Amino acid sequence: MASISLHTAHSFPSSLHTQNPKSTLSHNLPILSKSSQSQFHGLKLSNSSHLSIPSPVSAKSAIVAKVSEGTQAPSFTLKDQNGRSVSLSKFKGKPVVVYFYPADETPGCTKQACAFRDSYEKFKKAGAEVIGISGDDTSSHKAFAEKYKLPFTILSDEGNKVRKDWGVPSDLFGALPGRQTYVLDKNGVCRLVYNNQFQPEKHIDETLKFLKSV
């Protein structure tokens, strides 16, 4: 089930040209990886039926949404896929799309990353930056970004500290890290929150639609 909240009181410095927001994956770019594991969206389930997900949020500790429309997004500094420290404040002055996803190399997360990749020029035309965040380490991110030729920054939130600071809700009673996207304005104030675990490509459609509307 998707949830969305938005606030359009502030406008962005630039807007998108009228284009179809649906992305088309290039035939000469990889889309999904083949794996010996059984994978379902953000879950990685090995052949021995051992559940392996990056630092899952306990069902006993419910996450309360801390970043909602109209609130200032908490700052952070994390390592990117190349091991460089990246701070959210670096992007102040332009819209930023921050999307939290469960894990690298799972089908849903790969579809989402490739959809952001294929629409990246549309985000650039809107003057917006795209940042992906998950609990995977930098080496996993580097391999993921290189394999699928991702042109945007993906950050390593090992221990899920930033995920908790932002109040990203989990799914499946805390077993699956949530898939949630935020659009921040040039002042770092949240203007859109979109949550949809099982339709990852909708995150791109909804964020582009919102950026175009403002």
C-alpha positions as CSV (number, residue, x, y, z in Angstrom):
1,M,0.0,0.0,0.0
2,A,1.4,3.4,-1.0
3,S,1.2,6.5,1.2
4,I,2.0,10.0,0.1
5,S,2.1,13.4,1.7
6,L,3.0,16.7,0.1
7,H,3.2,20.4,0.6
8,T,3.6,22.8,-2.2
9,A,3.9,26.1,-0.4
10,H,7.5,26.6,-1.5
11,S,8.5,26.3,-5.1
12,F,11.8,24.9,-6.5
13,P,14.1,27.0,-8.6
14,S,13.4,25.1,-11.7
15,S,10.9,22.7,-13.1
16,L,10.8,19.7,-15.4
17,H,10.0,19.9,-19.1
18,T,6.8,18.1,-19.9
19,Q,7.8,14.5,-20.3
20,N,6.4,11.1,-19.6
21,P,7.7,10.2,-16.1
22,K,7.7,6.5,-16.7
23,S,11.3,5.3,-17.3
24,T,12.3,2.9,-20.0
25,L,15.3,0.7,-19.1
26,S,18.0,0.7,-21.8
27,H,18.5,-2.6,-23.6
28,N,22.3,-2.4,-23.2
29,L,22.2,-1.8,-19.5
30,P,21.8,-4.6,-16.9
31,I,18.5,-4.6,-15.0
32,L,18.4,-7.5,-12.7
33,S,21.1,-9.7,-11.3
34,K,21.1,-13.5,-11.3
35,S,21.7,-14.9,-7.8
36,S,21.9,-18.3,-6.1
37,Q,19.7,-16.8,-3.4
38,S,15.9,-16.6,-3.4
39,Q,15.1,-12.9,-3.3
40,F,11.9,-11.0,-2.7
41,H,12.0,-7.2,-3.0
42,G,14.2,-6.1,-0.1
43,L,14.6,-9.5,1.5
44,K,17.6,-11.8,0.9
45,L,16.7,-15.4,1.7
46,S,19.5,-18.0,1.3
47,N,19.0,-21.6,0.2
48,S,19.2,-22.7,3.8
49,S,16.2,-20.4,4.6
50,H,18.3,-18.1,6.8
51,L,17.0,-14.6,6.6
52,S,19.8,-12.1,5.9
53,I,18.9,-8.4,5.8
54,P,21.0,-5.4,6.7
55,S,20.5,-4.5,10.4
56,P,16.7,-4.9,10.5
57,V,14.6,-2.8,12.8
58,S,13.2,-4.7,15.7
59,A,9.4,-5.1,15.7
60,K,9.5,-4.3,19.4
61,S,10.9,-0.8,18.8
62,A,8.4,1.0,16.6
63,I,9.8,3.8,14.5
64,V,7.9,7.1,14.8
65,A,8.0,9.3,11.7
66,K,10.3,12.2,12.4
67,V,10.6,13.7,8.9
68,S,7.2,14.7,7.5
69,E,6.1,17.4,5.1
70,G,7.0,20.8,6.4
71,T,9.8,19.6,8.8
72,Q,13.5,20.2,8.5
73,A,15.4,17.0,7.6
74,P,18.1,16.0,10.0
75,S,21.6,16.4,8.7
76,F,23.9,13.5,8.2
77,T,27.4,12.6,7.0
78,L,27.8,9.1,5.4
79,K,30.3,7.3,3.1
80,D,29.4,7.0,-0.6
81,Q,30.1,4.1,-2.9
82,N,33.7,5.5,-3.4
83,G,34.4,5.7,0.3
84,R,34.1,9.5,0.4
85,S,32.2,11.3,3.2
86,V,29.1,13.1,1.9
87,S,27.0,15.5,4.0
88,L,23.4,16.4,3.3
89,S,24.4,20.1,3.8
90,K,26.5,19.8,0.6
91,F,23.3,19.9,-1.4
92,K,21.7,22.9,0.2
93,G,20.4,25.4,-2.3
94,K,18.8,22.8,-4.6
95,P,16.0,20.2,-4.3
96,V,17.2,16.8,-3.1
97,V,15.5,13.4,-3.6
98,V,16.5,11.1,-0.7
99,Y,15.3,7.5,-1.0
100,F,15.8,4.8,1.6
101,Y,15.8,1.3,0.3
102,P,16.2,-2.2,1.9
103,A,19.3,-3.7,0.3
104,D,21.6,-3.8,-2.8
105,E,21.0,-6.5,-5.4
106,T,17.5,-7.4,-4.4
107,P,14.9,-7.4,-7.3
108,G,12.8,-4.5,-6.0
109,C,15.8,-2.3,-5.1
110,T,17.6,-3.0,-8.4
111,K,14.4,-2.0,-10.3
112,Q,14.2,1.2,-8.3
113,A,17.9,2.1,-8.7
114,C,17.7,1.4,-12.5
115,A,14.5,3.5,-12.8
116,F,16.2,6.4,-11.0
117,R,19.2,5.9,-13.3
118,D,17.1,6.0,-16.5
119,S,15.3,9.1,-15.3
120,Y,18.3,10.8,-13.9
121,E,18.5,13.4,-16.7
122,K,14.9,14.5,-15.8
123,F,15.9,15.0,-12.2
124,K,18.9,17.0,-13.3
125,K,16.7,19.2,-15.6
126,A,14.6,19.9,-12.5
127,G,17.8,21.0,-10.7
128,A,17.4,18.1,-8.2
129,E,20.0,15.7,-6.8
130,V,19.2,12.0,-6.1
131,I,20.7,10.2,-3.1
132,G,20.0,6.5,-2.3
133,I,20.6,5.2,1.3
134,S,20.7,1.6,2.6
135,G,22.4,-0.3,5.4
136,D,24.9,-2.0,3.0
137,D,28.6,-1.2,3.3
138,T,30.6,0.9,0.8
139,S,32.0,-2.1,-1.0
140,S,28.5,-3.5,-1.7
141,H,27.4,0.0,-2.9
142,K,30.5,0.3,-5.2
143,A,29.8,-3.1,-6.8
144,F,26.1,-2.3,-7.1
145,A,26.7,1.2,-8.6
146,E,29.3,-0.1,-11.1
147,K,27.2,-3.1,-12.2
148,Y,24.1,-1.0,-13.0
149,K,26.0,2.1,-14.0
150,L,24.3,4.3,-11.4
151,P,25.1,8.0,-12.0
152,F,23.9,9.2,-8.6
153,T,25.2,9.0,-5.0
154,I,24.4,6.0,-2.8
155,L,25.3,6.2,0.8
156,S,26.2,3.5,3.4
157,D,24.1,3.8,6.6
158,E,25.6,0.8,8.5
159,G,23.7,0.3,11.7
160,N,20.7,2.2,10.2
161,K,21.4,5.3,12.3
162,V,20.2,7.8,9.7
163,R,17.2,5.6,8.9
164,K,16.2,5.7,12.6
165,D,16.9,9.5,12.9
166,W,14.6,10.1,9.9
167,G,11.9,7.7,11.3
168,V,11.7,5.5,8.2
169,P,9.0,2.9,9.0
170,S,9.8,-0.8,8.5
171,D,7.6,-3.4,6.9
172,L,6.6,-7.0,7.7
173,F,6.4,-6.4,11.4
174,G,10.0,-4.9,11.5
175,A,11.6,-7.7,9.4
176,L,12.0,-5.6,6.3
177,P,13.6,-2.1,6.2
178,G,11.2,0.3,4.7
179,R,11.3,1.8,1.2
180,Q,10.6,5.5,1.6
181,T,11.4,8.6,-0.5
182,Y,11.6,12.2,0.5
183,V,11.8,15.3,-1.6
184,L,13.6,18.2,0.2
185,D,13.4,21.8,-1.0
186,K,16.5,24.0,-1.4
187,N,16.4,24.9,2.3
188,G,16.3,21.2,3.4
189,V,12.7,21.3,4.3
190,C,10.7,18.1,3.4
191,R,7.9,18.7,0.9
192,L,7.0,15.2,-0.1
193,V,7.1,11.8,1.6
194,Y,6.3,8.7,-0.5
195,N,6.2,5.1,0.9
196,N,5.6,2.1,-1.3
197,Q,7.5,-1.1,-0.6
198,F,6.2,-3.3,-3.4
199,Q,6.0,-0.9,-6.3
200,P,9.6,0.5,-6.3
201,E,9.4,2.2,-9.6
202,K,6.4,4.3,-8.5
203,H,8.8,6.3,-6.3
204,I,10.3,7.7,-9.5
205,D,6.9,8.5,-11.0
206,E,5.7,10.2,-7.9
207,T,8.8,12.3,-7.3
208,L,9.0,13.5,-10.9
209,K,5.3,14.3,-10.9
210,F,5.7,16.3,-7.7
211,L,8.8,18.2,-9.0
212,K,6.9,19.0,-12.2
213,S,3.9,20.3,-10.3
214,V,6.0,22.9,-8.3
